[in-house]
């Protein structure tokens, strides 16, 4: 499967190509071995947070923290946590908040992308050979209770080895500039 991911992620870097082409193929698919289901955990310790920002979803105040951006051969994995201070019995529903469009599958984080400013490349979330995003998916039933957090992840084609930092775009939170790759 790693080979399939690498082949599909090669299309995530583009110059004049259609930036949405790699994303559109997987819409409507939710199941698959590559989907990572987030689990509620405590927010990352402050010394492990690479960048953080507040966001708003309706009445909900959110904190989004990037906790990992790590290179492994030809791929880069991004982990980020979402916590809320909303006082609600159910909490905040993740759903499609980080997806490319509101009608996207059952919720995923496929709207997240990386920008390599050094090489002017945009890196979209990778897809496997079955057109499932290599990212947290099936988030329609995922709720974040006050004081808790959800850990979400996405995998991308890695920028060249000489690129030490990239900009990370997370829908509704904006662009996190110059996030170091470990």
Protein Blocks (a to p, Z undefined) as FASTA:
>chain_A
ZZmmmmmmmmmpcckbcfklmmmmmgoiabdjklccddddddddfklpfbdcdddehjbc
cddddfbdcdehjaccdddddddfbdcfklpcfklmlmmbfklcebpaklgccddfknop
acdddddfkopacddehkllpccdehiacddddddddddfklmbdcdddehklpaehiac
ZZ
